[in-house]
């Protein structure tokens, strides 16, 4: 009995595969639809991951870095009294944890004055050697040059600030501020560079100078208010946790970029939400397309189903045959879709996608015109498993298609004459 059922099932599967080959055009159209939909989703995920990586990289390399270390409360209320007490110990801890890409800074509010007008700025002292390893401010210089070792009392301004002060390269300006004792100090600086990033935060309200010059101006030798660290995104959370544990007794705040600017993280989350919504819509279309193909297939094969029922094939065997066809089409479509999607992502990952015609000059700060899609295995798995094509849905359809034949004919007896081939598919 078991051998008979097994033989019947094998014959049903053989009939299902023969049906797919006999209707090759319909099979290829369905496989193509599934493969195209899945490949599009894989490419969309890859493009989305590449876009996010590009945005985060530019955002972190602009000026904030991946992670910053300050005294508790400095980020909300930056003042010299909240300087780092032992910056050398913090840098030693960073080096011990393998985070060697860091840069010390000294920050203070100041008033920039030219011959004609004044403007308030955040005055930041940077190390000319360490800073280029952490950020790419050097590449944002539209005119002039970046800070160099040995520079004394030179500064860099944003394009908007320089325009408001009505000064150009080589001109002098006076920066007024308060030293660590609260006394008013002023120094004359020479403008050596102008930042043209297209982003308001850099182009206006900021002045950069060398760390040693600002320490001298503020009478604060060795003074550091924050350390900016650059690490790969996948290591950011673990490094933050290790630093919080190691530096727990020093009254410090360790802030990742998402802690300092949560709006960027929220934007990425919102963008991913829209992508999941789009994923659901496309998967619904793929499922509807496959179910439509199955339904049309059964409408065309009503006579075939009737013959099967007449020779004693049971409804569950017809169900197995239809589900086998659907499963074969779905798996083949998914396999082709994965190969096609990965091929497109790898190709565009090598060549890049040029969006320069779609991006304005102000958006290049966050998004480079050339986007390189990334192949994320987690997103690839989500897209593949979420695809309903591998689930032989609609198992009730063959039963519904065969029911009228069974109703009209009654229970068809199984053919049991010796040598009768159809008897092998009876159970």
C-alpha positions as a Markdown table, in Angstrom:
| # | Residue | x | y | z |
|---|---|---|---|---|
| 1 | Unk | 0.0 | 0.0 | 0.0 |
| 2 | Unk | 2.8 | 2.4 | 0.9 |
| 3 | Unk | 4.7 | 1.6 | -2.3 |
| 4 | Unk | 1.5 | 2.2 | -4.3 |
| 5 | Unk | 1.0 | 5.6 | -2.7 |
| 6 | Unk | 4.6 | 6.5 | -3.2 |
| 7 | Unk | 4.5 | 5.5 | -6.9 |
| 8 | Unk | 1.3 | 7.5 | -7.3 |
| 9 | Unk | 2.9 | 10.6 | -5.8 |
| 10 | Unk | 5.9 | 10.2 | -8.0 |
| 11 | Unk | 3.7 | 10.0 | -11.0 |
| 12 | Unk | 1.7 | 13.0 | -9.9 |
| 13 | Unk | 5.0 | 15.0 | -9.6 |
| 14 | Unk | 6.1 | 13.8 | -13.0 |
| 15 | Unk | 2.8 | 14.9 | -14.5 |
| 16 | Unk | 3.2 | 18.3 | -12.8 |
| 17 | Unk | 6.7 | 18.8 | -14.3 |
| 18 | Unk | 5.5 | 17.7 | -17.7 |
| 19 | Unk | 2.7 | 20.2 | -17.5 |
| 20 | Unk | 5.2 | 23.0 | -16.9 |
| 21 | Unk | 7.3 | 21.9 | -19.9 |
| 22 | Unk | 4.2 | 21.6 | -22.1 |
| 23 | Unk | 3.1 | 25.1 | -21.2 |
| 24 | Unk | 6.6 | 26.5 | -21.4 |
| 25 | Unk | 5.6 | 30.0 | -22.5 |
| 26 | Unk | 3.3 | 30.4 | -19.5 |
| 27 | Unk | 5.9 | 28.9 | -17.2 |
| 28 | Unk | 8.6 | 31.3 | -18.4 |
| 29 | Unk | 6.3 | 34.3 | -18.1 |
| 30 | Unk | 5.5 | 33.5 | -14.5 |
| 31 | Unk | 9.1 | 32.7 | -13.6 |
| 32 | Unk | 10.2 | 35.9 | -15.3 |
| 33 | Unk | 7.6 | 37.9 | -13.3 |
| 34 | Unk | 8.8 | 36.5 | -10.0 |
| 35 | Unk | 12.5 | 36.8 | -10.9 |
| 36 | Unk | 12.0 | 40.4 | -12.0 |
| 37 | Unk | 10.1 | 41.4 | -8.9 |
| 38 | Unk | 12.6 | 39.8 | -6.6 |
| 39 | Unk | 15.6 | 41.2 | -8.5 |
| 40 | Unk | 14.1 | 44.7 | -8.3 |
| 41 | Unk | 13.7 | 44.3 | -4.5 |
| 42 | Unk | 17.3 | 43.1 | -4.0 |
| 43 | Unk | 18.6 | 46.0 | -6.1 |
| 44 | Unk | 16.4 | 48.4 | -4.2 |
| 45 | Unk | 17.7 | 47.2 | -0.9 |
| 46 | Unk | 21.3 | 47.4 | -2.2 |
| 47 | Unk | 20.8 | 50.9 | -3.4 |
| 48 | Unk | 19.1 | 51.9 | -0.2 |
| 49 | Unk | 22.0 | 50.4 | 1.9 |
| 50 | Unk | 24.5 | 52.2 | -0.3 |
| 51 | Unk | 22.6 | 55.5 | 0.0 |
| 52 | Unk | 22.5 | 55.2 | 3.8 |
| 53 | Unk | 26.2 | 54.3 | 4.0 |
| 54 | Unk | 27.1 | 57.2 | 1.8 |
| 55 | Unk | 25.0 | 59.6 | 3.8 |
| 56 | Unk | 26.3 | 58.4 | 7.2 |
| 57 | Unk | 29.9 | 58.5 | 6.0 |
| 58 | Unk | 29.6 | 62.0 | 4.7 |
| 59 | Unk | 27.7 | 63.1 | 7.8 |
| 60 | Unk | 30.3 | 61.7 | 10.2 |
| 61 | Unk | 33.2 | 62.8 | 8.1 |
| 62 | Unk | 31.9 | 66.4 | 7.9 |
| 63 | Unk | 32.8 | 67.4 | 11.4 |
| 64 | Unk | 31.1 | 65.3 | 14.1 |
| 65 | Unk | 32.9 | 62.0 | 13.7 |
| 66 | Unk | 31.4 | 58.7 | 14.7 |
| 67 | Unk | 31.7 | 59.3 | 18.4 |
| 68 | Unk | 32.6 | 62.1 | 20.8 |
| 69 | Unk | 33.8 | 62.1 | 24.3 |
| 70 | Unk | 33.1 | 65.2 | 26.6 |
| 71 | Unk | 32.7 | 66.1 | 30.2 |
| 72 | Unk | 29.2 | 65.4 | 31.4 |
| 73 | Unk | 26.9 | 68.2 | 30.2 |
| 74 | Unk | 29.3 | 69.8 | 27.7 |
| 75 | Unk | 27.3 | 68.9 | 24.6 |
| 76 | Unk | 24.3 | 70.7 | 25.8 |
| 77 | Unk | 26.2 | 73.6 | 27.4 |
| 78 | Unk | 29.7 | 73.9 | 25.8 |
| 79 | Unk | 31.9 | 76.0 | 28.1 |
| 80 | Unk | 35.6 | 75.9 | 29.0 |
| 81 | Unk | 34.9 | 75.0 | 32.6 |
| 82 | Unk | 33.6 | 71.6 | 31.4 |
| 83 | Unk | 37.0 | 70.6 | 29.8 |
| 84 | Unk | 38.4 | 67.1 | 29.9 |
| 85 | Unk | 40.5 | 66.8 | 33.1 |
| 86 | Unk | 42.7 | 63.9 | 31.9 |
| 87 | Unk | 42.6 | 63.8 | 28.0 |
| 88 | Unk | 45.8 | 61.7 | 27.9 |
| 89 | Unk | 44.1 | 58.9 | 29.9 |
| 90 | Unk | 41.2 | 58.9 | 27.6 |
| 91 | Unk | 43.4 | 58.7 | 24.5 |
| 92 | Unk | 45.3 | 55.9 | 26.1 |
| 93 | Unk | 42.0 | 54.0 | 26.7 |
| 94 | Unk | 41.0 | 54.6 | 23.0 |
| 95 | Unk | 44.3 | 53.2 | 21.8 |
| 96 | Unk | 44.1 | 50.2 | 24.1 |
| 97 | Unk | 40.6 | 49.5 | 22.7 |
| 98 | Unk | 41.9 | 49.7 | 19.2 |
| 99 | Unk | 40.3 | 53.0 | 18.3 |
| 100 | Unk | 43.4 | 54.8 | 17.0 |
| 101 | Unk | 41.6 | 57.3 | 14.8 |
| 102 | Unk | 40.8 | 60.2 | 17.1 |
| 103 | Unk | 41.4 | 64.0 | 17.2 |
| 104 | Unk | 41.5 | 66.4 | 20.2 |
| 105 | Unk | 39.5 | 69.7 | 20.0 |
| 106 | Unk | 39.1 | 72.9 | 22.1 |
| 107 | Unk | 35.8 | 74.7 | 21.5 |
| 108 | Unk | 34.6 | 78.1 | 22.7 |
| 109 | Unk | 32.2 | 80.8 | 21.6 |
| 110 | Unk | 33.7 | 83.9 | 20.0 |
| 111 | Unk | 32.8 | 87.0 | 18.2 |
| 112 | Unk | 34.4 | 87.4 | 14.7 |
| 113 | Unk | 34.9 | 91.1 | 13.8 |
| 114 | Unk | 36.1 | 92.5 | 10.4 |
| 115 | Unk | 36.5 | 96.2 | 9.5 |
| 116 | Unk | 32.8 | 96.5 | 8.7 |
| 117 | Unk | 30.8 | 94.0 | 10.7 |
| 118 | Unk | 30.7 | 91.3 | 13.3 |
| 119 | Unk | 29.2 | 87.8 | 13.6 |
| 120 | Unk | 29.1 | 85.2 | 16.4 |
| 121 | Unk | 30.9 | 81.9 | 15.7 |
| 122 | Unk | 31.8 | 78.7 | 17.4 |
| 123 | Unk | 35.6 | 78.8 | 17.5 |
| 124 | Unk | 37.1 | 75.3 | 17.3 |
| 125 | Unk | 40.8 | 74.5 | 17.7 |
| 126 | Unk | 41.9 | 71.4 | 15.8 |
| 127 | Unk | 45.0 | 69.4 | 15.6 |
| 128 | Unk | 46.3 | 69.7 | 12.0 |
| 129 | Unk | 47.8 | 66.2 | 12.1 |
| 130 | Unk | 45.0 | 64.2 | 13.7 |
| 131 | Unk | 42.0 | 66.0 | 12.3 |
| 132 | Unk | 42.4 | 64.9 | 8.6 |
| 133 | Unk | 42.3 | 61.3 | 9.8 |
| 134 | Unk | 38.9 | 61.7 | 11.5 |
| 135 | Unk | 37.1 | 64.1 | 9.2 |
| 136 | Unk | 37.3 | 65.3 | 5.6 |
| 137 | Unk | 37.0 | 69.0 | 6.3 |
| 138 | Unk | 40.2 | 69.4 | 4.3 |
| 139 | Unk | 38.2 | 68.3 | 1.2 |
| 140 | Unk | 35.5 | 70.9 | 1.9 |
| 141 | Unk | 37.9 | 73.8 | 1.4 |
| 142 | Unk | 36.6 | 75.6 | -1.6 |
| 143 | Unk | 39.2 | 78.4 | -1.5 |
| 144 | Unk | 42.6 | 78.4 | 0.2 |
| 145 | Unk | 44.0 | 75.6 | 2.3 |
| 146 | Unk | 43.4 | 73.6 | 5.4 |
| 147 | Unk | 45.4 | 73.9 | 8.7 |
| 148 | Unk | 49.0 | 72.8 | 8.7 |
| 149 | Unk | 51.5 | 72.0 | 11.5 |
| 150 | Unk | 53.2 | 75.2 | 12.6 |
| 151 | Unk | 50.3 | 77.5 | 11.7 |
| 152 | Unk | 49.9 | 80.3 | 14.2 |
| 153 | Unk | 46.8 | 82.5 | 14.4 |
| 154 | Unk | 45.3 | 81.6 | 11.1 |
| 155 | Unk | 41.7 | 80.5 | 10.7 |
| 156 | Unk | 39.2 | 79.0 | 8.3 |
| 157 | Unk | 35.6 | 80.3 | 7.9 |
| 158 | Unk | 32.5 | 79.1 | 6.1 |
| 159 | Unk | 31.6 | 80.7 | 2.8 |
| 160 | Unk | 28.5 | 82.4 | 4.3 |
| 161 | Unk | 30.4 | 83.8 | 7.3 |
| 162 | Unk | 33.2 | 85.1 | 5.1 |
| 163 | Unk | 30.7 | 86.8 | 2.9 |
| 164 | Unk | 28.8 | 88.3 | 5.8 |
| 165 | Unk | 32.1 | 89.7 | 7.2 |
| 166 | Unk | 33.1 | 90.9 | 3.7 |
| 167 | Unk | 36.5 | 89.4 | 3.9 |
| 168 | Unk | 38.6 | 87.2 | 1.6 |
| 169 | Unk | 41.7 | 85.0 | 1.6 |
| 170 | Unk | 44.6 | 86.8 | 3.3 |
| 171 | Unk | 42.4 | 89.3 | 5.1 |
| 172 | Unk | 42.6 | 89.8 | 8.8 |
| 173 | Unk | 39.8 | 89.5 | 11.4 |
| 174 | Unk | 39.7 | 89.7 | 15.2 |
| 175 | Unk | 38.2 | 87.0 | 17.3 |
| 176 | Unk | 37.0 | 88.0 | 20.7 |
| 177 | Unk | 36.1 | 85.5 | 23.5 |
| 178 | Unk | 36.6 | 84.6 | 27.1 |
| 179 | Unk | 39.5 | 82.6 | 28.5 |
| 180 | Unk | 39.1 | 79.9 | 31.1 |
| 181 | Unk | 39.2 | 82.5 | 33.9 |
| 182 | Unk | 36.4 | 84.5 | 32.4 |
| 183 | Unk | 38.6 | 87.4 | 31.2 |
| 184 | Unk | 38.0 | 88.9 | 27.8 |
| 185 | Unk | 40.6 | 88.0 | 25.2 |
| 186 | Unk | 41.1 | 89.0 | 21.6 |
| 187 | Unk | 43.5 | 87.9 | 18.9 |
| 188 | Unk | 44.0 | 88.9 | 15.2 |
| 189 | Unk | 43.8 | 86.0 | 12.8 |
| 190 | Unk | 44.5 | 85.7 | 9.1 |
| 191 | Unk | 42.0 | 83.9 | 6.8 |
| 192 | Unk | 43.7 | 81.1 | 5.0 |
| 193 | Unk | 40.7 | 79.0 | 3.9 |
| 194 | Unk | 37.0 | 79.2 | 3.1 |
| 195 | Unk | 34.6 | 76.2 | 3.4 |
| 196 | Unk | 32.0 | 75.7 | 0.6 |
| 197 | Unk | 30.1 | 72.6 | 1.7 |
| 198 | Unk | 26.6 | 73.7 | 0.9 |
| 199 | Unk | 25.6 | 72.9 | 4.5 |
| 200 | Unk | 24.5 | 75.7 | 6.8 |
| 201 | Unk | 26.2 | 74.3 | 9.9 |
| 202 | Unk | 29.6 | 74.5 | 8.2 |
| 203 | Unk | 29.2 | 77.5 | 5.9 |
| 204 | Unk | 28.0 | 79.7 | 8.7 |
| 205 | Unk | 28.6 | 80.1 | 12.4 |
| 206 | Unk | 31.9 | 78.3 | 12.6 |
| 207 | Unk | 35.6 | 79.3 | 12.7 |
| 208 | Unk | 38.4 | 76.8 | 12.7 |
| 209 | Unk | 41.9 | 77.4 | 13.9 |
| 210 | Unk | 44.9 | 75.3 | 15.2 |
| 211 | Unk | 44.6 | 73.7 | 18.6 |
| 212 | Unk | 47.8 | 75.3 | 19.8 |
| 213 | Unk | 46.8 | 78.8 | 18.7 |
| 214 | Unk | 43.5 | 78.6 | 20.5 |
| 215 | Unk | 45.1 | 77.2 | 23.7 |
| 216 | Unk | 47.4 | 80.2 | 23.6 |
| 217 | Unk | 44.6 | 82.7 | 23.0 |
| 218 | Unk | 42.5 | 81.3 | 25.8 |
| 219 | Unk | 45.5 | 80.9 | 28.2 |
| 220 | Unk | 44.7 | 77.2 | 28.4 |
| 221 | Unk | 47.9 | 75.2 | 27.7 |
| 222 | Unk | 47.0 | 71.6 | 27.0 |
| 223 | Unk | 43.3 | 72.3 | 27.2 |
| 224 | Unk | 40.9 | 69.9 | 25.4 |
| 225 | Unk | 37.2 | 70.0 | 25.6 |
| 226 | Unk | 36.3 | 67.0 | 23.5 |
| 227 | Unk | 37.8 | 64.0 | 21.6 |
| 228 | Unk | 36.3 | 63.1 | 18.3 |
| 229 | Unk | 36.6 | 59.4 | 17.2 |
| 230 | Unk | 36.1 | 57.7 | 13.9 |
| 231 | Unk | 35.3 | 54.0 | 13.8 |
| 232 | Unk | 33.5 | 51.7 | 11.4 |
| 233 | Unk | 29.7 | 51.7 | 11.9 |
| 234 | Unk | 29.6 | 48.0 | 12.8 |
| 235 | Unk | 32.0 | 48.6 | 15.7 |
| 236 | Unk | 30.4 | 51.8 | 17.0 |
| 237 | Unk | 28.0 | 50.4 | 19.6 |
| 238 | Unk | 30.5 | 47.9 | 21.1 |
| 239 | Unk | 33.2 | 50.7 | 21.4 |
| 240 | Unk | 30.7 | 53.0 | 23.0 |
| 241 | Unk | 29.8 | 50.3 | 25.6 |
| 242 | Unk | 33.4 | 49.6 | 26.3 |
| 243 | Unk | 34.2 | 53.3 | 26.8 |
| 244 | Unk | 31.2 | 53.8 | 29.1 |
| 245 | Unk | 32.4 | 50.9 | 31.2 |
| 246 | Unk | 36.1 | 51.8 | 31.2 |
| 247 | Unk | 35.5 | 55.6 | 31.8 |
| 248 | Unk | 32.6 | 55.2 | 34.2 |
| 249 | Unk | 34.5 | 57.0 | 37.1 |
| 250 | Unk | 35.6 | 60.1 | 35.1 |
| 251 | Unk | 32.3 | 61.9 | 34.8 |
| 252 | Unk | 32.4 | 61.8 | 31.0 |
| 253 | Unk | 29.7 | 61.5 | 28.3 |
| 254 | Unk | 30.3 | 59.2 | 25.4 |
| 255 | Unk | 28.0 | 60.1 | 22.5 |
| 256 | Unk | 27.6 | 58.4 | 19.2 |
| 257 | Unk | 26.5 | 60.4 | 16.2 |
| 258 | Unk | 22.9 | 59.2 | 16.6 |
| 259 | Unk | 22.9 | 60.5 | 20.2 |
| 260 | Unk | 24.1 | 63.9 | 19.1 |
| 261 | Unk | 21.9 | 64.2 | 16.1 |
| 262 | Unk | 18.9 | 61.8 | 16.5 |
| 263 | Unk | 17.0 | 63.4 | 13.6 |
| 264 | Unk | 19.4 | 61.7 | 11.1 |
| 265 | Unk | 18.7 | 58.3 | 12.8 |
| 266 | Unk | 15.0 | 58.9 | 12.7 |
| 267 | Unk | 15.2 | 59.8 | 9.0 |
| 268 | Unk | 16.9 | 56.5 | 8.2 |
| 269 | Unk | 14.3 | 54.6 | 10.3 |
| 270 | Unk | 11.5 | 56.4 | 8.4 |
| 271 | Unk | 13.1 | 55.7 | 5.1 |
| 272 | Unk | 13.5 | 52.0 | 5.9 |
| 273 | Unk | 9.8 | 52.0 | 6.9 |
| 274 | Unk | 8.8 | 53.2 | 3.5 |
| 275 | Unk | 11.0 | 50.6 | 1.9 |
| 276 | Unk | 9.3 | 47.8 | 3.9 |
| 277 | Unk | 6.0 | 49.2 | 2.8 |
| 278 | Unk | 7.2 | 49.1 | -0.8 |
| 279 | Unk | 8.4 | 45.6 | -0.2 |
| 280 | Unk | 5.0 | 44.5 | 0.9 |
| 281 | Unk | 3.3 | 46.0 | -2.2 |
| 282 | Unk | 5.7 | 44.3 | -4.6 |
| 283 | Unk | 5.4 | 41.0 | -2.8 |
| 284 | Unk | 1.6 | 41.3 | -3.0 |
| 285 | Unk | 1.9 | 41.9 | -6.7 |
| 286 | Unk | 4.1 | 38.9 | -7.1 |
| 287 | Unk | 1.7 | 36.7 | -5.2 |
| 288 | Unk | -1.3 | 38.0 | -7.1 |
| 289 | Unk | 0.5 | 37.3 | -10.4 |
| 290 | Unk | 1.3 | 33.7 | -9.4 |
| 291 | Unk | -2.2 | 33.0 | -8.2 |
| 292 | Unk | -3.6 | 34.5 | -11.4 |
| 293 | Unk | -1.4 | 32.2 | -13.4 |
| 294 | Unk | -2.6 | 29.2 | -11.4 |
| 295 | Unk | -6.2 | 30.2 | -11.8 |
| 296 | Unk | -5.9 | 30.6 | -15.5 |
| 297 | Unk | -4.0 | 27.3 | -15.7 |
| 298 | Unk | -6.9 | 25.5 | -14.0 |
| 299 | Unk | -9.5 | 27.2 | -16.1 |
| 300 | Unk | -7.7 | 26.0 | -19.2 |
| 301 | Unk | -7.3 | 22.5 | -17.8 |
| 302 | Unk | -10.9 | 21.8 | -16.6 |
| 303 | Unk | -11.2 | 19.0 | -19.1 |
| 304 | Unk | -7.8 | 17.5 | -18.0 |
| 305 | Unk | -8.9 | 17.6 | -14.4 |
| 306 | Unk | -12.2 | 15.9 | -15.4 |
| 307 | Unk | -10.3 | 13.1 | -17.1 |
| 308 | Unk | -8.1 | 12.7 | -14.0 |
| 309 | Unk | -11.2 | 12.4 | -11.8 |
| 310 | Unk | -12.8 | 10.0 | -14.2 |
| 311 | Unk | -9.9 | 7.5 | -13.9 |
| 312 | Unk | -10.0 | 7.7 | -10.1 |
| 313 | Unk | -7.6 | 10.4 | -9.2 |
| 314 | Unk | -8.5 | 11.8 | -5.8 |
| 315 | Unk | -8.8 | 15.6 | -5.2 |
| 316 | Unk | -5.8 | 15.6 | -2.8 |
| 317 | Unk | -3.7 | 14.2 | -5.6 |
| 318 | Unk | -4.8 | 17.0 | -7.9 |
| 319 | Unk | -4.0 | 19.4 | -5.1 |
| 320 | Unk | -0.5 | 17.9 | -4.8 |
| 321 | Unk | 0.0 | 18.3 | -8.6 |
| 322 | Unk | -1.0 | 22.0 | -8.7 |
| 323 | Unk | 1.0 | 22.8 | -5.5 |
| 324 | Unk | 4.0 | 21.0 | -7.0 |
| 325 | Unk | 3.7 | 23.1 | -10.1 |
| 326 | Unk | 3.3 | 26.3 | -8.1 |
| 327 | Unk | 6.3 | 25.4 | -5.9 |
| 328 | Unk | 8.5 | 24.6 | -8.8 |
| 329 | Unk | 7.6 | 27.9 | -10.5 |
| 330 | Unk | 8.2 | 29.8 | -7.3 |
| 331 | Unk | 11.5 | 28.2 | -6.4 |
| 332 | Unk | 12.8 | 28.6 | -10.0 |
| 333 | Unk | 11.7 | 32.3 | -10.0 |
| 334 | Unk | 13.3 | 33.0 | -6.7 |
| 335 | Unk | 16.6 | 31.3 | -7.8 |
| 336 | Unk | 16.7 | 33.3 | -11.0 |
| 337 | Unk | 15.7 | 36.5 | -9.1 |
| 338 | Unk | 18.4 | 36.1 | -6.6 |
| 339 | Unk | 21.1 | 35.5 | -9.3 |
| 340 | Unk | 19.8 | 38.5 | -11.3 |
| 341 | Unk | 19.5 | 40.8 | -8.3 |
| 342 | Unk | 23.0 | 39.9 | -6.9 |
| 343 | Unk | 24.5 | 40.4 | -10.4 |
| 344 | Unk | 22.9 | 43.9 | -10.8 |
| 345 | Unk | 24.0 | 44.9 | -7.3 |
| 346 | Unk | 27.6 | 43.7 | -7.8 |
| 347 | Unk | 27.8 | 45.4 | -11.2 |
| 348 | Unk | 26.5 | 48.7 | -9.9 |
| 349 | Unk | 28.7 | 48.4 | -6.8 |
| 350 | Unk | 31.7 | 48.4 | -9.1 |
| 351 | Unk | 30.6 | 51.1 | -11.5 |
| 352 | Unk | 28.4 | 53.2 | -9.2 |
| 353 | Unk | 25.1 | 55.0 | -10.1 |
| 354 | Unk | 25.5 | 58.6 | -11.1 |
| 355 | Unk | 22.8 | 60.8 | -9.7 |
| 356 | Unk | 24.4 | 64.2 | -10.4 |
| 357 | Unk | 21.5 | 65.2 | -12.6 |
| 358 | Unk | 19.1 | 64.7 | -9.7 |
| 359 | Unk | 21.1 | 66.2 | -6.9 |
| 360 | Unk | 21.4 | 69.9 | -6.3 |
| 361 | Unk | 24.6 | 71.5 | -5.2 |
| 362 | Unk | 23.4 | 71.8 | -1.6 |
| 363 | Unk | 22.7 | 68.1 | -1.2 |
| 364 | Unk | 26.2 | 66.8 | -2.1 |
| 365 | Unk | 27.2 | 67.4 | 1.5 |
| 366 | Unk | 25.0 | 64.5 | 2.6 |
| 367 | Unk | 24.9 | 62.5 | -0.6 |
| 368 | Unk | 27.6 | 62.1 | -3.2 |
| 369 | Unk | 26.5 | 62.1 | -6.8 |
| 370 | Unk | 27.9 | 58.6 | -7.3 |
| 371 | Unk | 26.1 | 56.0 | -5.2 |
| 372 | Unk | 27.6 | 52.5 | -4.8 |
| 373 | Unk | 24.9 | 49.9 | -3.8 |
| 374 | Unk | 25.8 | 47.4 | -1.0 |
| 375 | Unk | 24.9 | 43.8 | -0.8 |
| 376 | Unk | 23.6 | 43.2 | 2.7 |
| 377 | Unk | 23.1 | 39.5 | 3.4 |
| 378 | Unk | 20.5 | 40.2 | 6.1 |
| 379 | Unk | 18.3 | 42.2 | 3.8 |
| 380 | Unk | 18.8 | 39.6 | 1.0 |
| 381 | Unk | 17.5 | 37.0 | 3.4 |
| 382 | Unk | 14.5 | 39.1 | 4.5 |
| 383 | Unk | 13.6 | 39.8 | 0.9 |
| 384 | Unk | 13.9 | 36.1 | -0.2 |
| 385 | Unk | 12.0 | 34.7 | 2.8 |
| 386 | Unk | 9.3 | 37.3 | 2.6 |
| 387 | Unk | 8.7 | 36.4 | -1.1 |
| 388 | Unk | 5.4 | 34.4 | -1.1 |
| 389 | Unk | 6.4 | 32.7 | -4.4 |
| 390 | Unk | 8.0 | 29.8 | -2.5 |
| 391 | Unk | 4.8 | 29.2 | -0.5 |
| 392 | Unk | 2.4 | 27.2 | -2.7 |
| 393 | Unk | -0.6 | 29.3 | -1.8 |
| 394 | Unk | -4.0 | 28.7 | -3.2 |
| 395 | Unk | -4.1 | 25.0 | -2.5 |
| 396 | Unk | -7.9 | 25.3 | -2.3 |
| 397 | Unk | -8.0 | 26.2 | -6.0 |
| 398 | Unk | -7.5 | 22.8 | -7.5 |
| 399 | Unk | -10.0 | 21.3 | -5.1 |
| 400 | Unk | -12.5 | 23.9 | -6.2 |
| 401 | Unk | -11.7 | 23.2 | -9.8 |
| 402 | Unk | -12.2 | 19.5 | -9.5 |
| 403 | Unk | -15.2 | 19.7 | -7.3 |
| 404 | Unk | -17.8 | 20.2 | -10.1 |
| 405 | Unk | -16.5 | 17.2 | -11.9 |
| 406 | Unk | -16.8 | 15.0 | -8.8 |
| 407 | Unk | -20.3 | 16.4 | -8.1 |
| 408 | Unk | -21.5 | 15.6 | -11.7 |
| 409 | Unk | -20.0 | 12.2 | -11.9 |
| 410 | Unk | -20.1 | 11.0 | -8.3 |
| 411 | Unk | -17.3 | 9.1 | -6.8 |
| 412 | Unk | -15.4 | 7.7 | -9.7 |
| 413 | Unk | -14.2 | 4.1 | -9.1 |
| 414 | Unk | -10.5 | 3.4 | -9.2 |
| 415 | Unk | -9.4 | 1.4 | -12.3 |
| 416 | Unk | -8.1 | -1.9 | -11.1 |
| 417 | Unk | -7.9 | -4.1 | -14.2 |
| 418 | Unk | -4.6 | -5.8 | -14.6 |
| 419 | Unk | -2.2 | -3.9 | -16.8 |
| 420 | Unk | -4.2 | -0.7 | -16.6 |
| 421 | Unk | -1.7 | 2.2 | -16.4 |
| 422 | Unk | -4.1 | 4.7 | -14.8 |
| 423 | Unk | -4.5 | 2.4 | -11.8 |
| 424 | Unk | -1.0 | 3.4 | -10.6 |
| 425 | Unk | -2.2 | 6.9 | -9.6 |
| 426 | Unk | -5.0 | 5.6 | -7.4 |
| 427 | Unk | -4.5 | 5.5 | -3.7 |
